[in-house]
Amino acid sequence: MSQAFKDLFSGVGYLFRGLGWVARHPLQWLFGLIPALIVLVVYAAALGALAWNLGDIAGWLTPFADGWSEWPRDIMRVVAGIALFGASLFLAVLTFTALTLLVGDPFYENISEKVEDSQGGAPPEPDVPLMTQIGRAVKDTALLGLVALGFALVFFVCGFLPVVGQTVVPVVAAFVSGYFLAGELTSVALERRGLLRKDRFALMRRNRGLVVGFGVATVVVFLIPLGAVLAMPGAVAGATLLVRERLVADSLVTNGDDGSRVNG
């Protein structure tokens, strides 16, 4: 238990170290804002439209309450609205990072490489064709979107539970989103080491405390207005340091029979 808490706080520390790194390299920080800003505009428009129409949508989702008296009906629809917006926010946090990394792949690859160079040098890129890399990135993003949607639906339904839905569920959602968010952010440095999705998540499971600590801290920062844009370069830098120093620090990476690399 003691080690788990140490790992949790160490994971949080990697986010702040990443933010510190981009603070010392302002050009890299500005460079990394571009794709995050583009994706933010799209997400802000979608969430704004949802918020504007939340009352009507909540009413549409709770037709069973039409015949209720005013107060119970209004309370039910407020709860439905909160649950829907919370689930949408959870979905947005996860898919924002995945989509931003997809759109800004060259930007964040460059930042990650610069971080590695500042720590002694980046490992050589795997010999994988560009179109194969793009195809994997699109597939990984689509799969994460489906997983995030599934969890968002679960959290939306659980949001109707009295008290628990407004207290326990948001905390659980933060931990789940933090875990998957860390998976997306560390993918840049891990793919450079030839680790594909299955191997990446196996490595994350063995270092769950570090990963969750880093991911939850990132979720909290991303929920601050404009935090997702301003902190995105730092989050990539922190994830690179986490991968380099803790996740694969003592691992050997060798070429597999299929031309990819596996953790050896």
One Martini backbone bead per residue (centre of mass of N, CA, C, O) as a GRO file, in nm:
protein
  264
    1MET     BB    1   0.058   0.062  -0.021
    2SER     BB    2   0.297   0.254   0.001
    3GLN     BB    3   0.394   0.216  -0.296
    4ALA     BB    4   0.133   0.310  -0.431
    5PHE     BB    5   0.148   0.603  -0.327
    6LYS     BB    6   0.422   0.670  -0.445
    7ASP     BB    7   0.343   0.623  -0.739
    8LEU     BB    8   0.114   0.824  -0.754
    9PHE     BB    9   0.294   1.079  -0.688
   10SER     BB   10   0.498   1.033  -0.911
   11GLY     BB   11   0.302   1.068  -1.143
   12VAL     BB   12   0.232   1.360  -1.081
   13GLY     BB   13   0.527   1.468  -1.108
   14TYR     BB   14   0.553   1.426  -1.420
   15LEU     BB   15   0.372   1.654  -1.505
   16PHE     BB   16   0.539   1.886  -1.373
   17ARG     BB   17   0.797   1.822  -1.530
   18GLY     BB   18   0.676   1.874  -1.809
   19LEU     BB   19   0.595   2.168  -1.757
   20GLY     BB   20   0.885   2.257  -1.692
   21TRP     BB   21   1.009   2.193  -1.965
   22VAL     BB   22   0.832   2.389  -2.142
   23ALA     BB   23   0.911   2.643  -1.979
   24ARG     BB   24   1.221   2.609  -2.088
   25HIS     BB   25   1.060   2.561  -2.390
   26PRO     BB   26   0.863   2.778  -2.546
   27LEU     BB   27   0.865   2.688  -2.846
   28GLN     BB   28   0.749   2.405  -2.792
   29TRP     BB   29   0.490   2.500  -2.665
   30LEU     BB   30   0.380   2.662  -2.907
   31PHE     BB   31   0.391   2.426  -3.106
   32GLY     BB   32   0.177   2.244  -2.926
   33LEU     BB   33  -0.087   2.433  -2.952
   34ILE     BB   34  -0.209   2.407  -3.234
   35PRO     BB   35  -0.373   2.133  -3.233
   36ALA     BB   36  -0.526   2.187  -2.966
   37LEU     BB   37  -0.680   2.440  -3.067
   38ILE     BB   38  -0.835   2.311  -3.298
   39VAL     BB   39  -0.987   2.095  -3.127
   40LEU     BB   40  -1.117   2.284  -2.919
   41VAL     BB   41  -1.315   2.430  -3.103
   42VAL     BB   42  -1.487   2.182  -3.164
   43TYR     BB   43  -1.555   2.098  -2.867
   44ALA     BB   44  -1.675   2.367  -2.771
   45ALA     BB   45  -1.912   2.366  -2.969
   46ALA     BB   46  -2.039   2.097  -2.878
   47LEU     BB   47  -2.071   2.163  -2.570
   48GLY     BB   48  -2.232   2.423  -2.610
   49ALA     BB   49  -2.474   2.294  -2.753
   50LEU     BB   50  -2.546   2.106  -2.524
   51ALA     BB   51  -2.591   2.320  -2.301
   52TRP     BB   52  -2.817   2.483  -2.452
   53ASN     BB   53  -2.995   2.187  -2.485
   54LEU     BB   54  -3.022   2.029  -2.209
   55GLY     BB   55  -3.319   2.052  -2.128
   56ASP     BB   56  -3.444   1.912  -2.378
   57ILE     BB   57  -3.280   1.648  -2.359
   58ALA     BB   58  -3.368   1.568  -2.073
   59GLY     BB   59  -3.669   1.545  -2.150
   60TRP     BB   60  -3.631   1.325  -2.372
   61LEU     BB   61  -3.492   1.112  -2.161
   62THR     BB   62  -3.771   1.170  -1.953
   63PRO     BB   63  -4.082   1.076  -2.025
   64PHE     BB   64  -4.173   0.940  -1.749
   65ALA     BB   65  -4.198   1.247  -1.607
   66ASP     BB   66  -4.446   1.401  -1.727
   67GLY     BB   67  -4.668   1.310  -1.488
   68TRP     BB   68  -4.535   1.460  -1.284
   69SER     BB   69  -4.463   1.662  -1.061
   70GLU     BB   70  -4.270   1.933  -1.068
   71TRP     BB   71  -4.033   1.872  -0.871
   72PRO     BB   72  -3.956   1.578  -0.951
   73ARG     BB   73  -3.918   1.644  -1.251
   74ASP     BB   74  -3.692   1.858  -1.221
   75ILE     BB   75  -3.491   1.684  -1.069
   76MET     BB   76  -3.460   1.460  -1.278
   77ARG     BB   77  -3.359   1.659  -1.511
   78VAL     BB   78  -3.112   1.761  -1.367
   79VAL     BB   79  -2.974   1.488  -1.331
   80ALA     BB   80  -2.971   1.417  -1.631
   81GLY     BB   81  -2.801   1.660  -1.719
   82ILE     BB   82  -2.553   1.603  -1.546
   83ALA     BB   83  -2.497   1.318  -1.653
   84LEU     BB   84  -2.466   1.395  -1.951
   85PHE     BB   85  -2.240   1.608  -1.923
   86GLY     BB   86  -2.039   1.429  -1.771
   87ALA     BB   87  -2.015   1.210  -1.993
   88SER     BB   88  -1.924   1.408  -2.215
   89LEU     BB   89  -1.669   1.505  -2.070
   90PHE     BB   90  -1.532   1.235  -2.051
   91LEU     BB   91  -1.526   1.186  -2.357
   92ALA     BB   92  -1.368   1.446  -2.429
   93VAL     BB   93  -1.106   1.399  -2.273
   94LEU     BB   94  -1.022   1.141  -2.419
   95THR     BB   95  -1.063   1.227  -2.729
   96PHE     BB   96  -0.894   1.481  -2.735
   97THR     BB   97  -0.617   1.352  -2.711
   98ALA     BB   98  -0.634   1.153  -2.946
   99LEU     BB   99  -0.698   1.368  -3.167
  100THR     BB  100  -0.455   1.554  -3.116
  101LEU     BB  101  -0.238   1.337  -3.174
  102LEU     BB  102  -0.333   1.283  -3.462
  103VAL     BB  103  -0.315   1.573  -3.577
  104GLY     BB  104  -0.020   1.632  -3.403
  105ASP     BB  105   0.209   1.420  -3.446
  106PRO     BB  106   0.462   1.589  -3.535
  107PHE     BB  107   0.467   1.776  -3.289
  108TYR     BB  108   0.487   1.552  -3.054
  109GLU     BB  109   0.731   1.402  -3.162
  110ASN     BB  110   0.922   1.642  -3.136
  111ILE     BB  111   0.894   1.688  -2.833
  112SER     BB  112   0.974   1.404  -2.741
  113GLU     BB  113   1.258   1.408  -2.869
  114LYS     BB  114   1.362   1.656  -2.713
  115VAL     BB  115   1.341   1.528  -2.439
  116GLU     BB  116   1.530   1.289  -2.493
  117ASP     BB  117   1.778   1.459  -2.573
  118SER     BB  118   1.792   1.604  -2.286
  119GLN     BB  119   1.840   1.287  -2.154
  120GLY     BB  120   2.051   1.140  -2.395
  121GLY     BB  121   1.846   1.028  -2.607
  122ALA     BB  122   1.688   0.881  -2.870
  123PRO     BB  123   1.551   0.630  -3.001
  124PRO     BB  124   1.509   0.461  -3.268
  125GLU     BB  125   1.310   0.428  -3.516
  126PRO     BB  126   1.094   0.233  -3.644
  127ASP     BB  127   1.064   0.025  -3.936
  128VAL     BB  128   0.785   0.199  -4.043
  129PRO     BB  129   0.554   0.281  -4.237
  130LEU     BB  130   0.364   0.557  -4.253
  131MET     BB  131   0.084   0.426  -4.319
  132THR     BB  132   0.094   0.230  -4.083
  133GLN     BB  133   0.102   0.441  -3.859
  134ILE     BB  134  -0.164   0.581  -3.934
  135GLY     BB  135  -0.348   0.332  -3.915
  136ARG     BB  136  -0.295   0.279  -3.614
  137ALA     BB  137  -0.388   0.553  -3.506
  138VAL     BB  138  -0.680   0.534  -3.607
  139LYS     BB  139  -0.753   0.268  -3.467
  140ASP     BB  140  -0.690   0.355  -3.175
  141THR     BB  141  -0.888   0.594  -3.170
  142ALA     BB  142  -1.146   0.431  -3.229
  143LEU     BB  143  -1.126   0.237  -2.987
  144LEU     BB  144  -1.124   0.452  -2.768
  145GLY     BB  145  -1.398   0.573  -2.842
  146LEU     BB  146  -1.563   0.316  -2.774
  147VAL     BB  147  -1.475   0.287  -2.482
  148ALA     BB  148  -1.560   0.569  -2.389
  149LEU     BB  149  -1.860   0.535  -2.462
  150GLY     BB  150  -1.917   0.302  -2.271
  151PHE     BB  151  -1.842   0.451  -2.009
  152ALA     BB  152  -2.031   0.694  -2.047
  153LEU     BB  153  -2.293   0.528  -2.025
  154VAL     BB  154  -2.244   0.418  -1.743
  155PHE     BB  155  -2.216   0.698  -1.601
  156PHE     BB  156  -2.491   0.803  -1.683
  157VAL     BB  157  -2.660   0.592  -1.534
  158CYS     BB  158  -2.517   0.630  -1.250
  159GLY     BB  159  -2.606   0.936  -1.218
  160PHE     BB  160  -2.902   0.855  -1.099
  161LEU     BB  161  -2.787   0.797  -0.839
  162PRO     BB  162  -2.816   0.867  -0.530
  163VAL     BB  163  -2.531   1.054  -0.452
  164VAL     BB  164  -2.336   0.859  -0.599
  165GLY     BB  165  -2.368   1.005  -0.883
  166GLN     BB  166  -2.232   1.288  -0.741
  167THR     BB  167  -1.957   1.140  -0.615
  168VAL     BB  168  -1.835   0.860  -0.699
  169VAL     BB  169  -1.851   0.866  -1.011
  170PRO     BB  170  -1.653   1.104  -1.072
  171VAL     BB  171  -1.406   0.962  -0.947
  172VAL     BB  172  -1.405   0.712  -1.125
  173ALA     BB  173  -1.391   0.868  -1.393
  174ALA     BB  174  -1.113   0.997  -1.336
  175PHE     BB  175  -0.953   0.728  -1.322
  176VAL     BB  176  -1.028   0.614  -1.597
  177SER     BB  177  -0.943   0.856  -1.771
  178GLY     BB  178  -0.650   0.864  -1.668
  179TYR     BB  179  -0.558   0.592  -1.776
  180PHE     BB  180  -0.623   0.643  -2.082
  181LEU     BB  181  -0.471   0.909  -2.110
  182ALA     BB  182  -0.192   0.792  -2.049
  183GLY     BB  183  -0.196   0.597  -2.289
  184GLU     BB  184  -0.188   0.819  -2.504
  185LEU     BB  185   0.064   0.987  -2.412
  186THR     BB  186   0.271   0.733  -2.408
  187SER     BB  187   0.257   0.639  -2.711
  188VAL     BB  188   0.481   0.805  -2.836
  189ALA     BB  189   0.727   0.672  -2.681
  190LEU     BB  190   0.646   0.367  -2.716
  191GLU     BB  191   0.643   0.352  -3.028
  192ARG     BB  192   0.945   0.419  -3.056
  193ARG     BB  193   0.987   0.123  -2.904
  194GLY     BB  194   0.768  -0.079  -3.053
  195LEU     BB  195   0.494  -0.049  -2.894
  196LEU     BB  196   0.196  -0.170  -2.890
  197ARG     BB  197  -0.105  -0.165  -2.753
  198LYS     BB  198  -0.087  -0.430  -2.589
  199ASP     BB  199   0.196  -0.371  -2.463
  200ARG     BB  200   0.129  -0.100  -2.332
  201PHE     BB  201  -0.099  -0.204  -2.136
  202ALA     BB  202   0.076  -0.410  -1.991
  203LEU     BB  203   0.273  -0.201  -1.875
  204MET     BB  204   0.060  -0.033  -1.723
  205ARG     BB  205  -0.040  -0.257  -1.529
  206ARG     BB  206   0.250  -0.279  -1.386
  207ASN     BB  207   0.209   0.066  -1.349
  208ARG     BB  208  -0.060   0.186  -1.225
  209GLY     BB  209   0.012   0.412  -1.024
  210LEU     BB  210   0.169   0.597  -1.215
  211VAL     BB  211  -0.048   0.625  -1.436
  212VAL     BB  212  -0.281   0.736  -1.262
  213GLY     BB  213  -0.141   0.980  -1.145
  214PHE     BB  214  -0.082   1.116  -1.414
  215GLY     BB  215  -0.374   1.110  -1.535
  216VAL     BB  216  -0.536   1.259  -1.313
  217ALA     BB  217  -0.374   1.520  -1.317
  218THR     BB  218  -0.443   1.578  -1.615
  219VAL     BB  219  -0.746   1.595  -1.591
  220VAL     BB  220  -0.758   1.832  -1.395
  221VAL     BB  221  -0.613   2.032  -1.584
  222PHE     BB  222  -0.810   1.993  -1.833
  223LEU     BB  223  -1.068   2.116  -1.670
  224ILE     BB  224  -0.944   2.368  -1.705
  225PRO     BB  225  -0.967   2.643  -1.859
  226LEU     BB  226  -0.749   2.572  -2.126
  227GLY     BB  227  -0.576   2.333  -2.014
  228ALA     BB  228  -0.559   2.135  -2.258
  229VAL     BB  229  -0.388   2.328  -2.429
  230LEU     BB  230  -0.157   2.437  -2.236
  231ALA     BB  231  -0.077   2.125  -2.127
  232MET     BB  232  -0.015   1.931  -2.362
  233PRO     BB  233   0.293   1.953  -2.400
  234GLY     BB  234   0.359   1.877  -2.102
  235ALA     BB  235   0.224   1.597  -2.108
  236VAL     BB  236   0.412   1.477  -2.321
  237ALA     BB  237   0.674   1.526  -2.165
  238GLY     BB  238   0.595   1.365  -1.909
  239ALA     BB  239   0.543   1.094  -2.054
  240THR     BB  240   0.832   1.060  -2.157
  241LEU     BB  241   0.967   1.050  -1.879
  242LEU     BB  242   0.807   0.810  -1.771
  243VAL     BB  243   0.901   0.608  -1.980
  244ARG     BB  244   1.212   0.640  -1.953
  245GLU     BB  245   1.238   0.610  -1.620
  246ARG     BB  246   1.005   0.368  -1.563
  247LEU     BB  247   0.862   0.179  -1.776
  248VAL     BB  248   1.158   0.125  -1.966
  249ALA     BB  249   1.437   0.149  -1.820
  250ASP     BB  250   1.494  -0.194  -1.788
  251SER     BB  251   1.429  -0.247  -2.087
  252LEU     BB  252   1.431  -0.453  -2.366
  253VAL     BB  253   1.437  -0.391  -2.724
  254THR     BB  254   1.326  -0.611  -2.975
  255ASN     BB  255   1.301  -0.778  -3.256
  256GLY     BB  256   1.053  -0.917  -3.427
  257ASP     BB  257   0.924  -1.129  -3.665
  258ASP     BB  258   0.715  -0.887  -3.776
  259GLY     BB  259   0.906  -0.608  -3.733
  260SER     BB  260   0.852  -0.551  -3.464
  261ARG     BB  261   0.842  -0.463  -3.121
  262VAL     BB  262   0.944  -0.605  -2.808
  263ASN     BB  263   0.933  -0.675  -2.484
  264GLY     BB  264   1.233  -0.832  -2.328
   0.00000   0.00000   0.00000
